[in-house]
Amino acid sequence: MSKETGGPAFPRSNNFSSGGGGGNSSGMTLRDYLAAKAMQATQSNPEWNHWSTEQHAVYAYGVADAMLAERSKP
């Protein structure tokens, strides 16, 4: 089962007027962006610096998944 990603965080068109390019670049997913923000918050908090990097990552993606689930509610 794949996780909901929320789609691209910063979608943009690559239609360059001076030759070449075209197509779309989706970059990072919204899930990755939210997880990065959550991980930044936990790692900058001195009370949480006893966690391993892996624990921060697991927590951060848990936060991101919860935010995406809440976002999809009517």
Predicted model as a PDB file, atoms N, CA, C, CB and O in Angstrom, pLDDT in the B-factor column:
MODEL        1                                                                  
ATOM      1  N   MET A   1       0.847  -1.184   0.000  1.00 49.00           N  
ATOM      2  CA  MET A   1       0.000   0.000   0.000  1.00 49.00           C  
ATOM      3  C   MET A   1       0.886   1.238   0.000  1.00 49.00           C  
ATOM      4  CB  MET A   1      -0.960   0.003   1.222  1.00 49.00           C  
ATOM      5  O   MET A   1       1.756   1.382   0.859  1.00 49.00           O  
ATOM      6  N   SER A   2       0.669   2.120  -0.949  1.00 59.00           N  
ATOM      7  CA  SER A   2       1.477   3.334  -1.014  1.00 59.00           C  
ATOM      8  C   SER A   2       0.842   4.436  -0.182  1.00 59.00           C  
ATOM      9  CB  SER A   2       1.650   3.796  -2.468  1.00 59.00           C  
ATOM     10  O   SER A   2      -0.374   4.484   0.002  1.00 59.00           O  
ATOM     11  N   LYS A   3       1.683   5.302   0.304  1.00 74.00           N  
ATOM     12  CA  LYS A   3       1.224   6.423   1.123  1.00 74.00           C  
ATOM     13  C   LYS A   3       0.687   7.535   0.244  1.00 74.00           C  
ATOM     14  CB  LYS A   3       2.360   6.950   2.011  1.00 74.00           C  
ATOM     15  O   LYS A   3       1.132   7.726  -0.888  1.00 74.00           O  
ATOM     16  N   GLU A   4      -0.276   8.264   0.783  1.00 76.00           N  
ATOM     17  CA  GLU A   4      -0.761   9.475   0.125  1.00 76.00           C  
ATOM     18  C   GLU A   4       0.366  10.498   0.182  1.00 76.00           C  
ATOM     19  CB  GLU A   4      -2.078  10.027   0.804  1.00 76.00           C  
ATOM     20  O   GLU A   4       0.923  10.754   1.250  1.00 76.00           O  
ATOM     21  N   THR A   5       0.701  11.080  -0.961  1.00 79.00           N  
ATOM     22  CA  THR A   5       1.801  12.047  -0.991  1.00 79.00           C  
ATOM     23  C   THR A   5       1.328  13.493  -0.994  1.00 79.00           C  
ATOM     24  CB  THR A   5       2.656  11.804  -2.200  1.00 79.00           C  
ATOM     25  O   THR A   5       2.111  14.402  -0.717  1.00 79.00           O  
ATOM     26  N   GLY A   6       0.061  13.713  -1.303  1.00 80.00           N  
ATOM     27  CA  GLY A   6      -0.441  15.079  -1.399  1.00 80.00           C  
ATOM     28  C   GLY A   6      -0.084  15.746  -2.701  1.00 80.00           C  
ATOM     29  O   GLY A   6      -0.398  16.919  -2.903  1.00 80.00           O  
ATOM     30  N   GLY A   7       0.569  15.021  -3.590  1.00 78.00           N  
ATOM     31  CA  GLY A   7       0.975  15.601  -4.867  1.00 78.00           C  
ATOM     32  C   GLY A   7       2.224  16.451  -4.709  1.00 78.00           C  
ATOM     33  O   GLY A   7       2.842  16.446  -3.644  1.00 78.00           O  
ATOM     34  N   PRO A   8       2.600  17.169  -5.732  1.00 78.00           N  
ATOM     35  CA  PRO A   8       3.808  17.983  -5.669  1.00 78.00           C  
ATOM     36  C   PRO A   8       3.643  19.168  -4.718  1.00 78.00           C  
ATOM     37  CB  PRO A   8       4.175  18.481  -7.058  1.00 78.00           C  
ATOM     38  O   PRO A   8       2.579  19.782  -4.649  1.00 78.00           O  
ATOM     39  N   ALA A   9       4.707  19.473  -3.992  1.00 74.00           N  
ATOM     40  CA  ALA A   9       4.664  20.600  -3.051  1.00 74.00           C  
ATOM     41  C   ALA A   9       4.760  21.936  -3.785  1.00 74.00           C  
ATOM     42  CB  ALA A   9       5.801  20.484  -2.024  1.00 74.00           C  
ATOM     43  O   ALA A   9       4.088  22.899  -3.415  1.00 74.00           O  
ATOM     44  N   PHE A  10       5.579  21.993  -4.804  1.00 74.00           N  
ATOM     45  CA  PHE A  10       5.795  23.242  -5.538  1.00 74.00           C  
ATOM     46  C   PHE A  10       5.800  22.957  -7.035  1.00 74.00           C  
ATOM     47  CB  PHE A  10       7.127  23.919  -5.105  1.00 74.00           C  
ATOM     48  O   PHE A  10       6.845  23.062  -7.679  1.00 74.00           O  
ATOM     49  N   PRO A  11       4.641  22.595  -7.602  1.00 71.00           N  
ATOM     50  CA  PRO A  11       4.622  22.275  -9.030  1.00 71.00           C  
ATOM     51  C   PRO A  11       4.915  23.510  -9.871  1.00 71.00           C  
ATOM     52  CB  PRO A  11       3.269  21.679  -9.427  1.00 71.00           C  
ATOM     53  O   PRO A  11       4.562  24.631  -9.505  1.00 71.00           O  
ATOM     54  N   ARG A  12       5.555  23.284 -10.985  1.00 70.00           N  
ATOM     55  CA  ARG A  12       5.821  24.396 -11.895  1.00 70.00           C  
ATOM     56  C   ARG A  12       5.946  23.862 -13.306  1.00 70.00           C  
ATOM     57  CB  ARG A  12       7.102  25.165 -11.484  1.00 70.00           C  
ATOM     58  O   ARG A  12       6.273  22.695 -13.523  1.00 70.00           O  
ATOM     59  N   SER A  13       5.690  24.708 -14.229  1.00 66.00           N  
ATOM     60  CA  SER A  13       5.815  24.365 -15.630  1.00 66.00           C  
ATOM     61  C   SER A  13       7.224  24.700 -16.085  1.00 66.00           C  
ATOM     62  CB  SER A  13       4.760  25.106 -16.487  1.00 66.00           C  
ATOM     63  O   SER A  13       7.798  25.706 -15.667  1.00 66.00           O  
ATOM     64  N   ASN A  14       7.773  23.864 -16.932  1.00 61.00           N  
ATOM     65  CA  ASN A  14       9.109  24.107 -17.484  1.00 61.00           C  
ATOM     66  C   ASN A  14       9.023  24.588 -18.921  1.00 61.00           C  
ATOM     67  CB  ASN A  14       9.961  22.839 -17.408  1.00 61.00           C  
ATOM     68  O   ASN A  14       9.845  24.197 -19.750  1.00 61.00           O  
ATOM     69  N   ASN A  15       8.065  25.412 -19.228  1.00 57.00           N  
ATOM     70  CA  ASN A  15       7.922  25.934 -20.582  1.00 57.00           C  
ATOM     71  C   ASN A  15       8.787  27.183 -20.723  1.00 57.00           C  
ATOM     72  CB  ASN A  15       6.430  26.249 -20.907  1.00 57.00           C  
ATOM     73  O   ASN A  15       8.358  28.295 -20.413  1.00 57.00           O  
ATOM     74  N   PHE A  16       9.992  26.979 -21.188  1.00 53.00           N  
ATOM     75  CA  PHE A  16      10.929  28.084 -21.350  1.00 53.00           C  
ATOM     76  C   PHE A  16      10.753  28.706 -22.734  1.00 53.00           C  
ATOM     77  CB  PHE A  16      12.389  27.603 -21.147  1.00 53.00           C  
ATOM     78  O   PHE A  16      10.620  27.993 -23.730  1.00 53.00           O  
ATOM     79  N   SER A  17      10.752  30.027 -22.790  1.00 53.00           N  
ATOM     80  CA  SER A  17      10.524  30.702 -24.057  1.00 53.00           C  
ATOM     81  C   SER A  17      11.746  30.688 -24.960  1.00 53.00           C  
ATOM     82  CB  SER A  17      10.099  32.114 -23.809  1.00 53.00           C  
ATOM     83  O   SER A  17      11.613  30.878 -26.169  1.00 53.00           O  
ATOM     84  N   SER A  18      12.930  30.468 -24.407  1.00 50.00           N  
ATOM     85  CA  SER A  18      14.145  30.525 -25.232  1.00 50.00           C  
ATOM     86  C   SER A  18      14.678  29.132 -25.531  1.00 50.00           C  
ATOM     87  CB  SER A  18      15.227  31.356 -24.534  1.00 50.00           C  
ATOM     88  O   SER A  18      15.805  28.794 -25.170  1.00 50.00           O  
ATOM     89  N   GLY A  19      13.863  28.338 -26.189  1.00 50.00           N  
ATOM     90  CA  GLY A  19      14.318  27.051 -26.702  1.00 50.00           C  
ATOM     91  C   GLY A  19      14.452  25.945 -25.675  1.00 50.00           C  
ATOM     92  O   GLY A  19      15.046  26.128 -24.612  1.00 50.00           O  
ATOM     93  N   GLY A  20      13.892  24.806 -26.008  1.00 50.00           N  
ATOM     94  CA  GLY A  20      14.050  23.618 -25.175  1.00 50.00           C  
ATOM     95  C   GLY A  20      13.131  23.604 -23.971  1.00 50.00           C  
ATOM     96  O   GLY A  20      12.288  24.481 -23.784  1.00 50.00           O  
ATOM     97  N   GLY A  21      13.320  22.598 -23.180  1.00 52.00           N  
ATOM     98  CA  GLY A  21      12.521  22.466 -21.962  1.00 52.00           C  
ATOM     99  C   GLY A  21      11.168  21.872 -22.261  1.00 52.00           C  
ATOM    100  O   GLY A  21      11.026  20.983 -23.101  1.00 52.00           O  
ATOM    101  N   GLY A  22      10.209  22.366 -21.579  1.00 51.00           N  
ATOM    102  CA  GLY A  22       8.869  21.838 -21.728  1.00 51.00           C  
ATOM    103  C   GLY A  22       8.610  20.776 -20.667  1.00 51.00           C  
ATOM    104  O   GLY A  22       9.524  20.341 -19.967  1.00 51.00           O  
ATOM    105  N   GLY A  23       7.380  20.378 -20.564  1.00 52.00           N  
ATOM    106  CA  GLY A  23       7.023  19.368 -19.583  1.00 52.00           C  
ATOM    107  C   GLY A  23       6.792  19.973 -18.213  1.00 52.00           C  
ATOM    108  O   GLY A  23       6.746  21.194 -18.064  1.00 52.00           O  
ATOM    109  N   ASN A  24       6.647  19.125 -17.222  1.00 53.00           N  
ATOM    110  CA  ASN A  24       6.411  19.581 -15.862  1.00 53.00           C  
ATOM    111  C   ASN A  24       7.463  19.025 -14.914  1.00 53.00           C  
ATOM    112  CB  ASN A  24       5.015  19.177 -15.399  1.00 53.00           C  
ATOM    113  O   ASN A  24       7.981  17.928 -15.121  1.00 53.00           O  
ATOM    114  N   SER A  25       7.766  19.768 -13.905  1.00 56.00           N  
ATOM    115  CA  SER A  25       8.670  19.326 -12.857  1.00 56.00           C  
ATOM    116  C   SER A  25       7.900  19.365 -11.556  1.00 56.00           C  
ATOM    117  CB  SER A  25       9.958  20.210 -12.788  1.00 56.00           C  
ATOM    118  O   SER A  25       7.491  20.434 -11.103  1.00 56.00           O  
ATOM    119  N   SER A  26       7.702  18.218 -10.957  1.00 65.00           N  
ATOM    120  CA  SER A  26       6.892  18.188  -9.751  1.00 65.00           C  
ATOM    121  C   SER A  26       7.726  18.353  -8.481  1.00 65.00           C  
ATOM    122  CB  SER A  26       6.120  16.898  -9.689  1.00 65.00           C  
ATOM    123  O   SER A  26       7.171  18.691  -7.436  1.00 65.00           O  
ATOM    124  N   GLY A  27       9.017  18.129  -8.535  1.00 75.00           N  
ATOM    125  CA  GLY A  27       9.851  18.320  -7.352  1.00 75.00           C  
ATOM    126  C   GLY A  27       9.456  17.395  -6.223  1.00 75.00           C  
ATOM    127  O   GLY A  27       9.003  16.273  -6.453  1.00 75.00           O  
ATOM    128  N   MET A  28       9.629  17.871  -4.999  1.00 85.00           N  
ATOM    129  CA  MET A  28       9.304  17.054  -3.834  1.00 85.00           C  
ATOM    130  C   MET A  28       7.798  16.991  -3.630  1.00 85.00           C  
ATOM    131  CB  MET A  28       9.989  17.609  -2.578  1.00 85.00           C  
ATOM    132  O   MET A  28       7.054  17.860  -4.084  1.00 85.00           O  
ATOM    133  N   THR A  29       7.368  15.942  -2.935  1.00 90.00           N  
ATOM    134  CA  THR A  29       5.947  15.816  -2.655  1.00 90.00           C  
ATOM    135  C   THR A  29       5.573  16.674  -1.449  1.00 90.00           C  
ATOM    136  CB  THR A  29       5.569  14.344  -2.409  1.00 90.00           C  
ATOM    137  O   THR A  29       6.429  17.079  -0.662  1.00 90.00           O  
ATOM    138  N   LEU A  30       4.295  16.934  -1.327  1.00 92.00           N  
ATOM    139  CA  LEU A  30       3.805  17.674  -0.169  1.00 92.00           C  
ATOM    140  C   LEU A  30       4.102  16.892   1.107  1.00 92.00           C  
ATOM    141  CB  LEU A  30       2.288  17.951  -0.297  1.00 92.00           C  
ATOM    142  O   LEU A  30       4.413  17.487   2.139  1.00 92.00           O  
ATOM    143  N   ARG A  31       4.010  15.572   1.046  1.00 93.00           N  
ATOM    144  CA  ARG A  31       4.322  14.724   2.212  1.00 93.00           C  
ATOM    145  C   ARG A  31       5.772  14.935   2.651  1.00 93.00           C  
ATOM    146  CB  ARG A  31       4.075  13.222   1.881  1.00 93.00           C  
ATOM    147  O   ARG A  31       6.046  15.093   3.840  1.00 93.00           O  
ATOM    148  N   ASP A  32       6.693  14.938   1.696  1.00 92.00           N  
ATOM    149  CA  ASP A  32       8.107  15.179   2.028  1.00 92.00           C  
ATOM    150  C   ASP A  32       8.310  16.565   2.623  1.00 92.00           C  
ATOM    151  CB  ASP A  32       8.985  15.016   0.782  1.00 92.00           C  
ATOM    152  O   ASP A  32       9.066  16.726   3.581  1.00 92.00           O  
ATOM    153  N   TYR A  33       7.647  17.559   2.065  1.00 94.00           N  
ATOM    154  CA  TYR A  33       7.777  18.921   2.553  1.00 94.00           C  
ATOM    155  C   TYR A  33       7.280  19.034   3.998  1.00 94.00           C  
ATOM    156  CB  TYR A  33       7.005  19.885   1.646  1.00 94.00           C  
ATOM    157  O   TYR A  33       7.943  19.629   4.848  1.00 94.00           O  
ATOM    158  N   LEU A  34       6.103  18.455   4.261  1.00 95.00           N  
ATOM    159  CA  LEU A  34       5.561  18.510   5.617  1.00 95.00           C  
ATOM    160  C   LEU A  34       6.449  17.757   6.599  1.00 95.00           C  
ATOM    161  CB  LEU A  34       4.148  17.936   5.648  1.00 95.00           C  
ATOM    162  O   LEU A  34       6.664  18.214   7.722  1.00 95.00           O  
ATOM    163  N   ALA A  35       6.963  16.607   6.181  1.00 96.00           N  
ATOM    164  CA  ALA A  35       7.852  15.837   7.043  1.00 96.00           C  
ATOM    165  C   ALA A  35       9.139  16.614   7.335  1.00 96.00           C  
ATOM    166  CB  ALA A  35       8.183  14.484   6.393  1.00 96.00           C  
ATOM    167  O   ALA A  35       9.640  16.588   8.459  1.00 96.00           O  
ATOM    168  N   ALA A  36       9.664  17.295   6.336  1.00 95.00           N  
ATOM    169  CA  ALA A  36      10.886  18.083   6.540  1.00 95.00           C  
ATOM    170  C   ALA A  36      10.652  19.191   7.560  1.00 95.00           C  
ATOM    171  CB  ALA A  36      11.370  18.687   5.208  1.00 95.00           C  
ATOM    172  O   ALA A  36      11.505  19.448   8.410  1.00 95.00           O  
ATOM    173  N   LYS A  37       9.503  19.842   7.478  1.00 95.00           N  
ATOM    174  CA  LYS A  37       9.181  20.900   8.447  1.00 95.00           C  
ATOM    175  C   LYS A  37       9.032  20.327   9.854  1.00 95.00           C  
ATOM    176  CB  LYS A  37       7.887  21.629   8.038  1.00 95.00           C  
ATOM    177  O   LYS A  37       9.524  20.912  10.819  1.00 95.00           O  
ATOM    178  N   ALA A  38       8.361  19.194   9.969  1.00 95.00           N  
ATOM    179  CA  ALA A  38       8.186  18.568  11.287  1.00 95.00           C  
ATOM    180  C   ALA A  38       9.533  18.114  11.853  1.00 95.00           C  
ATOM    181  CB  ALA A  38       7.216  17.366  11.192  1.00 95.00           C  
ATOM    182  O   ALA A  38       9.792  18.272  13.046  1.00 95.00           O  
ATOM    183  N   MET A  39      10.384  17.555  11.003  1.00 92.00           N  
ATOM    184  CA  MET A  39      11.693  17.081  11.461  1.00 92.00           C  
ATOM    185  C   MET A  39      12.569  18.255  11.885  1.00 92.00           C  
ATOM    186  CB  MET A  39      12.393  16.266  10.354  1.00 92.00           C  
ATOM    187  O   MET A  39      13.304  18.160  12.868  1.00 92.00           O  
ATOM    188  N   GLN A  40      12.496  19.338  11.162  1.00 91.00           N  
ATOM    189  CA  GLN A  40      13.256  20.532  11.524  1.00 91.00           C  
ATOM    190  C   GLN A  40      12.834  21.021  12.908  1.00 91.00           C  
ATOM    191  CB  GLN A  40      13.057  21.649  10.470  1.00 91.00           C  
ATOM    192  O   GLN A  40      13.673  21.410  13.720  1.00 91.00           O  
ATOM    193  N   ALA A  41      11.543  20.998  13.168  1.00 91.00           N  
ATOM    194  CA  ALA A  41      11.035  21.459  14.460  1.00 91.00           C  
ATOM    195  C   ALA A  41      11.506  20.566  15.603  1.00 91.00           C  
ATOM    196  CB  ALA A  41       9.514  21.510  14.438  1.00 91.00           C  
ATOM    197  O   ALA A  41      11.915  21.063  16.652  1.00 91.00           O  
ATOM    198  N   THR A  42      11.451  19.255  15.404  1.00 89.00           N  
ATOM    199  CA  THR A  42      11.855  18.369  16.495  1.00 89.00           C  
ATOM    200  C   THR A  42      13.362  18.433  16.732  1.00 89.00           C  
ATOM    201  CB  THR A  42      11.433  16.930  16.194  1.00 89.00           C  
ATOM    202  O   THR A  42      13.808  18.419  17.879  1.00 89.00           O  
ATOM    203  N   GLN A  43      14.143  18.503  15.664  1.00 87.00           N  
ATOM    204  CA  GLN A  43      15.599  18.510  15.839  1.00 87.00           C  
ATOM    205  C   GLN A  43      16.112  19.820  16.410  1.00 87.00           C  
ATOM    206  CB  GLN A  43      16.279  18.238  14.521  1.00 87.00           C  
ATOM    207  O   GLN A  43      17.203  19.861  16.979  1.00 87.00           O  
ATOM    208  N   SER A  44      15.351  20.878  16.269  1.00 88.00           N  
ATOM    209  CA  SER A  44      15.792  22.158  16.824  1.00 88.00           C  
ATOM    210  C   SER A  44      15.331  22.340  18.271  1.00 88.00           C  
ATOM    211  CB  SER A  44      15.272  23.307  15.967  1.00 88.00           C  
ATOM    212  O   SER A  44      15.683  23.329  18.913  1.00 88.00           O  
ATOM    213  N   ASN A  45      14.553  21.400  18.780  1.00 87.00           N  
ATOM    214  CA  ASN A  45      14.058  21.470  20.153  1.00 87.00           C  
ATOM    215  C   ASN A  45      15.012  20.723  21.077  1.00 87.00           C  
ATOM    216  CB  ASN A  45      12.626  20.884  20.258  1.00 87.00           C  
ATOM    217  O   ASN A  45      15.141  19.505  20.955  1.00 87.00           O  
ATOM    218  N   PRO A  46      15.690  21.417  22.003  1.00 89.00           N  
ATOM    219  CA  PRO A  46      16.666  20.766  22.880  1.00 89.00           C  
ATOM    220  C   PRO A  46      16.068  19.632  23.717  1.00 89.00           C  
ATOM    221  CB  PRO A  46      17.282  21.792  23.798  1.00 89.00           C  
ATOM    222  O   PRO A  46      16.786  18.714  24.114  1.00 89.00           O  
ATOM    223  N   GLU A  47      14.776  19.687  23.985  1.00 89.00           N  
ATOM    224  CA  GLU A  47      14.144  18.632  24.774  1.00 89.00           C  
ATOM    225  C   GLU A  47      14.005  17.323  23.999  1.00 89.00           C  
ATOM    226  CB  GLU A  47      12.781  19.089  25.244  1.00 89.00           C  
ATOM    227  O   GLU A  47      13.768  16.273  24.595  1.00 89.00           O  
ATOM    228  N   TRP A  48      14.150  17.379  22.693  1.00 82.00           N  
ATOM    229  CA  TRP A  48      13.988  16.188  21.861  1.00 82.00           C  
ATOM    230  C   TRP A  48      15.312  15.703  21.281  1.00 82.00           C  
ATOM    231  CB  TRP A  48      13.012  16.471  20.737  1.00 82.00           C  
ATOM    232  O   TRP A  48      15.312  14.775  20.473  1.00 82.00           O  
ATOM    233  N   ASN A  49      16.422  16.289  21.659  1.00 80.00           N  
ATOM    234  CA  ASN A  49      17.674  15.910  20.992  1.00 80.00           C  
ATOM    235  C   ASN A  49      18.255  14.593  21.490  1.00 80.00           C  
ATOM    236  CB  ASN A  49      18.693  16.996  21.177  1.00 80.00           C  
ATOM    237  O   ASN A  49      19.373  14.238  21.118  1.00 80.00           O  
ATOM    238  N   HIS A  50      17.525  13.868  22.318  1.00 88.00           N  
ATOM    239  CA  HIS A  50      17.944  12.525  22.703  1.00 88.00           C  
ATOM    240  C   HIS A  50      17.462  11.485  21.686  1.00 88.00           C  
ATOM    241  CB  HIS A  50      17.415  12.185  24.101  1.00 88.00           C  
ATOM    242  O   HIS A  50      17.845  10.318  21.762  1.00 88.00           O  
ATOM    243  N   TRP A  51      16.625  11.909  20.741  1.00 88.00           N  
ATOM    244  CA  TRP A  51      16.134  11.002  19.709  1.00 88.00           C  
ATOM    245  C   TRP A  51      17.206  10.757  18.658  1.00 88.00           C  
ATOM    246  CB  TRP A  51      14.868  11.565  19.054  1.00 88.00           C  
ATOM    247  O   TRP A  51      18.038  11.624  18.390  1.00 88.00           O  
ATOM    248  N   SER A  52      17.179   9.569  18.067  1.00 89.00           N  
ATOM    249  CA  SER A  52      18.057   9.288  16.933  1.00 89.00           C  
ATOM    250  C   SER A  52      17.473   9.967  15.689  1.00 89.00           C  
ATOM    251  CB  SER A  52      18.219   7.740  16.709  1.00 89.00           C  
ATOM    252  O   SER A  52      16.310  10.369  15.679  1.00 89.00           O  
ATOM    253  N   THR A  53      18.279  10.085  14.662  1.00 87.00           N  
ATOM    254  CA  THR A  53      17.803  10.665  13.402  1.00 87.00           C  
ATOM    255  C   THR A  53      16.643   9.848  12.853  1.00 87.00           C  
ATOM    256  CB  THR A  53      18.944  10.737  12.366  1.00 87.00           C  
ATOM    257  O   THR A  53      15.679  10.400  12.323  1.00 87.00           O  
ATOM    258  N   GLU A  54      16.745   8.522  12.983  1.00 92.00           N  
ATOM    259  CA  GLU A  54      15.676   7.656  12.499  1.00 92.00           C  
ATOM    260  C   GLU A  54      14.372   7.910  13.263  1.00 92.00           C  
ATOM    261  CB  GLU A  54      16.087   6.184  12.627  1.00 92.00           C  
ATOM    262  O   GLU A  54      13.297   7.906  12.664  1.00 92.00           O  
ATOM    263  N   GLN A  55      14.457   8.128  14.569  1.00 92.00           N  
ATOM    264  CA  GLN A  55      13.252   8.415  15.349  1.00 92.00           C  
ATOM    265  C   GLN A  55      12.623   9.741  14.915  1.00 92.00           C  
ATOM    266  CB  GLN A  55      13.583   8.453  16.853  1.00 92.00           C  
ATOM    267  O   GLN A  55      11.400   9.857  14.829  1.00 92.00           O  
ATOM    268  N   HIS A  56      13.463  10.730  14.644  1.00 90.00           N  
ATOM    269  CA  HIS A  56      12.944  12.011  14.153  1.00 90.00           C  
ATOM    270  C   HIS A  56      12.230  11.805  12.814  1.00 90.00           C  
ATOM    271  CB  HIS A  56      14.094  13.051  14.002  1.00 90.00           C  
ATOM    272  O   HIS A  56      11.157  12.366  12.595  1.00 90.00           O  
ATOM    273  N   ALA A  57      12.814  11.011  11.926  1.00 92.00           N  
ATOM    274  CA  ALA A  57      12.229  10.793  10.601  1.00 92.00           C  
ATOM    275  C   ALA A  57      10.896  10.055  10.696  1.00 92.00           C  
ATOM    276  CB  ALA A  57      13.199  10.007   9.713  1.00 92.00           C  
ATOM    277  O   ALA A  57       9.932  10.429  10.028  1.00 92.00           O  
ATOM    278  N   VAL A  58      10.835   9.020  11.514  1.00 95.00           N  
ATOM    279  CA  VAL A  58       9.594   8.264  11.677  1.00 95.00           C  
ATOM    280  C   VAL A  58       8.500   9.179  12.231  1.00 95.00           C  
ATOM    281  CB  VAL A  58       9.813   7.042  12.613  1.00 95.00           C  
ATOM    282  O   VAL A  58       7.371   9.164  11.741  1.00 95.00           O  
ATOM    283  N   TYR A  59       8.824   9.959  13.230  1.00 95.00           N  
ATOM    284  CA  TYR A  59       7.865  10.889  13.813  1.00 95.00           C  
ATOM    285  C   TYR A  59       7.416  11.917  12.773  1.00 95.00           C  
ATOM    286  CB  TYR A  59       8.477  11.596  15.038  1.00 95.00           C  
ATOM    287  O   TYR A  59       6.226  12.201  12.645  1.00 95.00           O  
ATOM    288  N   ALA A  60       8.377  12.468  12.034  1.00 96.00           N  
ATOM    289  CA  ALA A  60       8.078  13.524  11.064  1.00 96.00           C  
ATOM    290  C   ALA A  60       7.132  13.022   9.978  1.00 96.00           C  
ATOM    291  CB  ALA A  60       9.372  14.049  10.431  1.00 96.00           C  
ATOM    292  O   ALA A  60       6.191  13.722   9.608  1.00 96.00           O  
ATOM    293  N   TYR A  61       7.374  11.813   9.463  1.00 96.00           N  
ATOM    294  CA  TYR A  61       6.463  11.288   8.450  1.00 96.00           C  
ATOM    295  C   TYR A  61       5.110  10.926   9.049  1.00 96.00           C  
ATOM    296  CB  TYR A  61       7.075  10.069   7.773  1.00 96.00           C  
ATOM    297  O   TYR A  61       4.098  10.970   8.349  1.00 96.00           O  
ATOM    298  N   GLY A  62       5.073  10.571  10.321  1.00 97.00           N  
ATOM    299  CA  GLY A  62       3.797  10.360  10.998  1.00 97.00           C  
ATOM    300  C   GLY A  62       2.991  11.643  11.070  1.00 97.00           C  
ATOM    301  O   GLY A  62       1.780  11.640  10.854  1.00 97.00           O  
ATOM    302  N   VAL A  63       3.672  12.740  11.375  1.00 97.00           N  
ATOM    303  CA  VAL A  63       3.026  14.049  11.407  1.00 97.00           C  
ATOM    304  C   VAL A  63       2.521  14.410  10.008  1.00 97.00           C  
ATOM    305  CB  VAL A  63       4.005  15.132  11.932  1.00 97.00           C  
ATOM    306  O   VAL A  63       1.386  14.860   9.848  1.00 97.00           O  
ATOM    307  N   ALA A  64       3.364  14.210   9.010  1.00 96.00           N  
ATOM    308  CA  ALA A  64       2.978  14.527   7.632  1.00 96.00           C  
ATOM    309  C   ALA A  64       1.762  13.710   7.202  1.00 96.00           C  
ATOM    310  CB  ALA A  64       4.152  14.268   6.675  1.00 96.00           C  
ATOM    311  O   ALA A  64       0.846  14.243   6.576  1.00 96.00           O  
ATOM    312  N   ASP A  65       1.751  12.421   7.534  1.00 96.00           N  
ATOM    313  CA  ASP A  65       0.619  11.571   7.164  1.00 96.00           C  
ATOM    314  C   ASP A  65      -0.662  12.034   7.857  1.00 96.00           C  
ATOM    315  CB  ASP A  65       0.912  10.104   7.520  1.00 96.00           C  
ATOM    316  O   ASP A  65      -1.735  12.034   7.252  1.00 96.00           O  
ATOM    317  N   ALA A  66      -0.548  12.430   9.127  1.00 97.00           N  
ATOM    318  CA  ALA A  66      -1.716  12.920   9.852  1.00 97.00           C  
ATOM    319  C   ALA A  66      -2.223  14.226   9.243  1.00 97.00           C  
ATOM    320  CB  ALA A  66      -1.379  13.122  11.338  1.00 97.00           C  
ATOM    321  O   ALA A  66      -3.432  14.438   9.146  1.00 97.00           O  
ATOM    322  N   MET A  67      -1.315  15.090   8.839  1.00 95.00           N  
ATOM    323  CA  MET A  67      -1.723  16.354   8.221  1.00 95.00           C  
ATOM    324  C   MET A  67      -2.416  16.104   6.876  1.00 95.00           C  
ATOM    325  CB  MET A  67      -0.499  17.278   8.027  1.00 95.00           C  
ATOM    326  O   MET A  67      -3.423  16.742   6.569  1.00 95.00           O  
ATOM    327  N   LEU A  68      -1.883  15.188   6.085  1.00 94.00           N  
ATOM    328  CA  LEU A  68      -2.520  14.874   4.800  1.00 94.00           C  
ATOM    329  C   LEU A  68      -3.890  14.246   5.012  1.00 94.00           C  
ATOM    330  CB  LEU A  68      -1.632  13.930   3.972  1.00 94.00           C  
ATOM    331  O   LEU A  68      -4.826  14.548   4.272  1.00 94.00           O  
ATOM    332  N   ALA A  69      -4.022  13.380   6.007  1.00 95.00           N  
ATOM    333  CA  ALA A  69      -5.321  12.762   6.285  1.00 95.00           C  
ATOM    334  C   ALA A  69      -6.337  13.817   6.717  1.00 95.00           C  
ATOM    335  CB  ALA A  69      -5.183  11.678   7.373  1.00 95.00           C  
ATOM    336  O   ALA A  69      -7.490  13.790   6.287  1.00 95.00           O  
ATOM    337  N   GLU A  70      -5.908  14.734   7.560  1.00 95.00           N  
ATOM    338  CA  GLU A  70      -6.810  15.804   8.017  1.00 95.00           C  
ATOM    339  C   GLU A  70      -7.193  16.718   6.865  1.00 95.00           C  
ATOM    340  CB  GLU A  70      -6.152  16.625   9.142  1.00 95.00           C  
ATOM    341  O   GLU A  70      -8.329  17.183   6.777  1.00 95.00           O  
ATOM    342  N   ARG A  71      -6.246  16.968   5.995  1.00 91.00           N  
ATOM    343  CA  ARG A  71      -6.475  17.839   4.846  1.00 91.00           C  
ATOM    344  C   ARG A  71      -7.501  17.260   3.886  1.00 91.00           C  
ATOM    345  CB  ARG A  71      -5.174  18.088   4.114  1.00 91.00           C  
ATOM    346  O   ARG A  71      -8.220  18.006   3.221  1.00 91.00           O  
ATOM    347  N   SER A  72      -7.575  15.942   3.809  1.00 90.00           N  
ATOM    348  CA  SER A  72      -8.488  15.318   2.852  1.00 90.00           C  
ATOM    349  C   SER A  72      -9.914  15.186   3.387  1.00 90.00           C  
ATOM    350  CB  SER A  72      -7.968  13.956   2.467  1.00 90.00           C  
ATOM    351  O   SER A  72     -10.810  14.768   2.653  1.00 90.00           O  
ATOM    352  N   LYS A  73     -10.132  15.532   4.642  1.00 91.00           N  
ATOM    353  CA  LYS A  73     -11.480  15.473   5.213  1.00 91.00           C  
ATOM    354  C   LYS A  73     -12.335  16.610   4.641  1.00 91.00           C  
ATOM    355  CB  LYS A  73     -11.425  15.559   6.767  1.00 91.00           C  
ATOM    356  O   LYS A  73     -11.834  17.699   4.359  1.00 91.00           O  
ATOM    357  N   PRO A  74     -13.630  16.335   4.477  1.00 88.00           N  
ATOM    358  CA  PRO A  74     -14.506  17.390   3.939  1.00 88.00           C  
ATOM    359  C   PRO A  74     -14.687  18.529   4.914  1.00 88.00           C  
ATOM    360  CB  PRO A  74     -15.863  16.818   3.576  1.00 88.00           C  
ATOM    361  O   PRO A  74     -15.393  19.492   4.614  1.00 88.00           O  
TER     362      PRO A  74                                                      
ENDMDL                                                                          
END                                                                             
